[in-house]
Amino acid sequence: MSSLAFTLLAVSTLLTTPPSVDDQWLEWFPEPPPLSDLSRFPPPPVVSAARQFGMDYLLALKRLQTMEPARWSEIQQALEATAANQDVWDYLAYAQHHEWQDWFRQDMLELLRKRLGPTAYATGRMPPPIPLWCCRRLGD
């Protein structure tokens, strides 16, 4: 049997053989969070305001970075930390968007759950739109 024929046979076997629980299928693909989990998080107007505040702060940091090249690395750290928090708020906003497909909204909740961790997710505690250390350090 040629290597191409063997490869095609192996691929077709993988595609037609359903995984078993012994393959830990359930660990690889856990149940997506239910959309009812959204009730524990801030409502859409709060999420929208937090996202806008984070975006405005990111723009201000980018301007500051160009005006103060001596503080470039410090400002870059603040940019990265703020963008990471902004991602979390974006996941929540996308999950709250009722016009989108449920599977996509559940995927966004799963990303949110991974980023927040189990305790914060279970209690609906979101991070601040900008890291608090940025306010103290960059305001000096």
Buried (B, 14 or more C-beta within 10 A) or exposed (E): EEEEEEEEEEEEEEEEEEEEEEEEEEEEEEEBBEBEBBEEBBEBEEBBEBBEBBBEBBEEBEEBBEEEEEEEEBBEBBBEBBEEBBEBBBBBBBBBEEEEEEEEBBBBBBBBBEBBEEEBBEEBEBBBBBBEEBEEEBEE
